[in-house]
């Protein structure tokens, strides 16, 4: 599309068309073009006049004629990219929807300017985050405040106050429909309004544009973003040294209990509530036609009836003896690869009677050298989090009786993880 943009603009320039505005977002091209005139056609790569077409164009809207011409020019660049057009006269209010904006041209004080206001599709859900959802109240307020702030920013300063208030009132009704009381809705509006006023002040003073272009202080923002990834929990905090995540509870009861105990100590630990599981994730299946087992005959997990997805990387797994002898019959492991690859390595060593194979060692210890069947299960997957994967393996090893572990002694305490135990002293 970047190549297509250059070719399209070059063709327009050759035909004497210079769009004062041209932007593309993914595959949506937004442009404003001066009317080229009635009866314009393309002939030998240049614009020409046709009187028959001119008579037809006089009975059509100018934006429709212009966009049909641009479509014809764009469709000649590459056959795999064909355009569809949209323009204001298609709509009863003569306002063109672009993503979450509705735009139109207006004349104010003798100047033609582009106006815009907030837009939502009619098919969009009327609900917001529900008041009873398992999300901390503070997080709900932040999300809803930012949504209302976006609505305020998406209304240009030149539109009527009544229009702007209509969009705000509509959002307030959506919040009420989602179960929020009057006090909560007022707090959200108050926070969003203060943030909007600050944004207006920064825009008027030149400190920060209301609608920031991507080039504005690009280097500084990039460095700040990279730094925030490393120490985000210290951002705007009061000397926080570490962080702990706790499950969400109504009213933040568990979080407050943690903070109360941490306050008694000398540690500066920030407590953050995790959101609950979405009902959508419980009730629906992403791939209803996905097979439970892969078709590979050498898959240790699927051929032995093991549980879990053998294709997911960054996984922890368990290998157990199928005869349930309970003598060094369990192996807890983890791998950065998928369990199909890692299981293949274990299986190959076992079939080749490798002296360092823990499966061969189990057969020698528990079954007098007789070959037995084993089962491999995936016990967890950890997307892009190798530390969590290694910690999970260490915990599983720690909780398994030593008499049942096939892991070597060097793995029993690997990784060695410090633990902090908080006990409440009984009152005397």
KEDREN-171027 format. One record per residue (C-alpha): x, y, z. Coordinates in steps of 0.25 Angstrom, whole numbers, padded with zeros to 4 digits, always signed. Example, Ala and Ser with C-alpha at 12.3 -4.5 7.8 and 13.67 -1.06 7.14 Angstrom:
BEGIN
+0049-0018+0031 +0055-0004+0029 
//
This chain:
BEGIN
+0000+0000+0000 +0012+0010+0002 +0016+0007-0012 +0002+0009-0017 +0001+0022-0010 +0013+0027-0017 +0007+0022-0031 -0007+0028-0028 -0002+0042-0024 +0008+0042-0036 -0004+0039-0045 -0012+0050-0039 -0001+0060-0041 +0001+0056-0055 -0013+0059-0058 -0013+0073-0050 -0020+0068-0038 -0013+0072-0025 -0021+0067-0012 -0019+0077-0001 -0021+0066+0009 -0018+0051+0007 -0016+0041+0019 -0017+0026+0019 -0020+0017+0031 -0018+0002+0028 -0026+0001+0015 -0035+0013+0018 -0031+0025+0009 -0037+0038+0014 -0035+0050+0004 -0040+0064+0000 -0040+0068-0014 -0044+0080-0022 -0055+0078-0032 -0048+0075-0045 -0060+0080-0054 -0072+0074-0061 -0069+0063-0072 -0055+0059-0068 -0050+0046-0073 -0037+0039-0074 -0031+0038-0088 -0016+0034-0091 -0013+0036-0076 -0018+0050-0076 -0031+0057-0072 -0040+0061-0084 -0053+0067-0086 -0066+0059-0091 -0078+0067-0094 -0088+0056-0093 -0082+0052-0079 -0082+0067-0075 -0098+0067-0077 -0099+0055-0068 -0090+0061-0057 -0098+0074-0056 -0109+0065-0050 -0100+0058-0040 -0094+0062-0027 -0080+0068-0029 -0074+0059-0018 -0080+0046-0025 -0074+0051-0038 -0060+0054-0032 -0059+0040-0025 -0063+0032-0037 -0052+0039-0045 -0042+0036-0033 -0047+0021-0033 -0045+0020-0048 -0030+0025-0046 -0027+0017-0034 -0033+0004-0041 -0022+0005-0052 -0010+0004-0043 -0011-0011-0040 -0021-0021-0042 -0021-0027-0028 -0025-0014-0022 -0038-0009-0026 -0045+0003-0019 -0059+0005-0013 -0063+0020-0010 -0071+0027+0000 -0075+0042+0001 -0083+0051+0009 -0095+0052-0001 -0098+0037+0001 -0103+0041+0015 -0116+0049+0018 -0108+0058+0027 -0097+0060+0017 -0086+0056+0028 -0076+0045+0024 -0073+0034+0035 -0058+0032+0036 -0054+0022+0047 -0060+0028+0060 -0062+0042+0054 -0073+0048+0045 -0067+0059+0036 -0072+0070+0027 -0068+0083+0021 -0074+0096+0026 -0072+0111+0023 -0069+0119+0035 -0065+0134+0034 -0063+0133+0019 -0053+0121+0021 -0056+0106+0017 -0052+0097+0028 -0053+0082+0031 -0063+0080+0043 -0064+0067+0051 -0071+0060+0062 -0072+0047+0070 -0078+0035+0062 -0083+0021+0066 -0089+0011+0057 -0103+0008+0059 -0099-0007+0061 -0090-0004+0072 -0093-0009+0086 -0101+0001+0095 -0094-0005+0107 -0081-0001+0113 -0073-0009+0124 -0083-0014+0133 -0084-0009+0147 -0084-0023+0153 -0072-0028+0144 -0060-0034+0152 -0051-0022+0149 -0046-0013+0160 -0055+0000+0162 -0043+0009+0160 -0040+0002+0147 -0054+0003+0142 -0054+0018+0145 -0041+0020+0137 -0046+0013+0125 -0059+0020+0125 -0052+0033+0127 -0043+0031+0115 -0055+0027+0107 -0062+0040+0110 -0050+0048+0108 -0049+0042+0094 -0063+0046+0091 -0060+0060+0096 -0047+0061+0087 -0054+0056+0075 -0064+0068+0075 -0057+0080+0068 -0058+0093+0076 -0066+0100+0065 -0079+0091+0066 -0091+0095+0075 -0090+0093+0090 -0104+0085+0088 -0097+0075+0078 -0085+0073+0088 -0094+0071+0100 -0103+0061+0092 -0091+0052+0090 -0088+0053+0105 -0102+0050+0110 -0103+0038+0101 -0090+0033+0107 -0096+0036+0121 -0109+0028+0117 -0100+0016+0113 -0093+0016+0126 -0107+0016+0133 -0111+0005+0124 -0099-0003+0129 -0103-0002+0144 -0095+0011+0149 -0101+0020+0159 -0102+0035+0158 -0090+0037+0167 -0081+0029+0159 -0085+0035+0146 -0083+0049+0152 -0069+0045+0156 -0066+0040+0142 -0071+0052+0135 -0064+0061+0145 -0050+0054+0143 -0052+0054+0128 -0056+0069+0127 -0044+0073+0136 -0035+0065+0127 -0041+0071+0114 -0039+0085+0120 -0024+0082+0123 -0023+0077+0108 -0029+0090+0103 -0020+0098+0111 -0008+0090+0106 -0012+0092+0092 -0015+0107+0093 -0001+0109+0100 +0006+0100+0089 +0011+0091+0100 +0004+0078+0094 -0006+0078+0082 -0020+0073+0085 -0019+0063+0074 -0004+0059+0074 +0003+0056+0061 +0012+0044+0061 +0024+0052+0058 +0022+0061+0071 +0034+0058+0081 +0035+0044+0075 +0049+0041+0080 +0045+0046+0095 +0032+0038+0095 +0039+0025+0089 +0050+0026+0100 +0039+0028+0111 +0031+0016+0106 +0043+0007+0106 +0046+0012+0120 +0032+0010+0125 +0032-0005+0121 +0044-0008+0130 +0039+0000+0142 +0024+0003+0140 +0020-0001+0154 +0029+0011+0159 +0022+0021+0149 +0017+0032+0158 +0018+0024+0170 +0023+0027+0184 +0036+0019+0184 +0030+0006+0180 +0041-0005+0180 +0033-0017+0176 +0019-0022+0172 +0009-0033+0175 -0004-0037+0167 -0016-0042+0175 -0030-0047+0169 -0041-0037+0169 -0051-0037+0180 -0063-0028+0182 -0059-0015+0189 -0045-0019+0187 -0045-0026+0201 -0034-0036+0198 -0025-0024+0192 -0028-0016+0205 -0024-0028+0214 -0011-0029+0207 -0008-0014+0207 -0011-0014+0222 -0001-0025+0225 +0010-0019+0216 +0008-0005+0223 +0012-0012+0236 +0025-0016+0229 +0037-0008+0224 +0034-0013+0209 +0029-0003+0199 +0021-0013+0190 +0010-0008+0181 -0003-0017+0181 -0010-0018+0168 -0024-0026+0166 -0025-0035+0154 -0038-0035+0146 -0047-0047+0146 -0049-0057+0134 -0059-0052+0124 -0071-0060+0122 -0069-0060+0107 -0056-0067+0109 -0063-0078+0117 -0075-0080+0108 -0070-0079+0094 -0059-0087+0087 -0050-0080+0078 -0048-0092+0068 -0060-0101+0070 -0055-0110+0059 -0041-0112+0065 -0037-0126+0067 -0033-0131+0081 -0022-0139+0076 -0011-0136+0065 -0009-0146+0054 +0006-0148+0056 +0009-0163+0060 +0022-0159+0067 +0015-0149+0077 +0018-0153+0091 +0006-0145+0097 -0005-0149+0087 -0001-0164+0084 -0001-0167+0099 -0014-0160+0102 -0008-0148+0109 -0015-0135+0112 -0012-0121+0106 -0008-0115+0093 +0005-0121+0088 +0007-0109+0078 +0008-0098+0089 +0022-0093+0092 +0027-0088+0106 +0021-0100+0113 +0022-0108+0125 +0019-0123+0125 +0019-0136+0133 +0023-0150+0129 +0017-0162+0137 +0018-0177+0137 +0005-0183+0131 +0006-0195+0141 +0005-0185+0153 +0016-0192+0161 +0018-0179+0169 +0034-0182+0170 +0041-0170+0163 +0029-0170+0153 +0028-0155+0151 +0036-0145+0143 +0033-0130+0144 +0039-0122+0133 +0038-0109+0125 +0042-0105+0111 +0043-0092+0102 +0039-0101+0090 +0026-0108+0089 +0023-0121+0096 +0023-0129+0083 +0038-0125+0080 +0042-0127+0095 +0034-0140+0096 +0041-0145+0083 +0054-0143+0090 +0050-0151+0102 +0044-0162+0094 +0056-0163+0085 +0066-0165+0097 +0056-0176+0102 +0055-0184+0089 +0071-0183+0088 +0073-0188+0102 +0081-0175+0105 +0088-0177+0119 +0084-0163+0123 +0069-0165+0120 +0061-0164+0133 +0050-0173+0126 +0061-0184+0124 +0065-0181+0138 +0051-0183+0143 +0050-0196+0136 +0063-0201+0142 +0059-0197+0156 +0044-0200+0157 +0042-0211+0146 +0055-0219+0146 +0059-0214+0133 +0045-0217+0126 +0040-0207+0116 +0027-0200+0120 +0018-0189+0114 +0019-0175+0119 +0009-0163+0118 +0012-0149+0115 +0003-0137+0119 +0004-0122+0117 +0002-0116+0130 +0003-0101+0126 +0006-0091+0115 +0013-0078+0118 +0012-0068+0106 +0025-0060+0105 +0028-0062+0120 +0040-0072+0122 +0042-0067+0137 +0028-0071+0140 +0030-0084+0133 +0042-0088+0141 +0036-0084+0154 +0024-0093+0151 +0033-0104+0149 +0041-0102+0162 +0028-0101+0170 +0023-0114+0164 +0036-0121+0167 +0035-0115+0181 +0021-0121+0184 +0024-0135+0178 +0029-0145+0188 +0044-0148+0186 +0041-0163+0185 +0033-0161+0173 +0042-0151+0165 +0049-0156+0153 +0056-0142+0153 +0071-0143+0156 +0075-0137+0170 +0081-0125+0163 +0067-0121+0158 +0060-0122+0172 +0063-0108+0176 +0065-0102+0162 +0061-0091+0161 +0063-0087+0176 +0052-0077+0179 +0051-0068+0191 +0038-0069+0199 +0031-0059+0208 +0021-0064+0218 +0012-0054+0226 +0007-0060+0238 -0003-0053+0248 +0001-0055+0262 -0011-0059+0271 -0015-0048+0281 -0012-0051+0296 
//
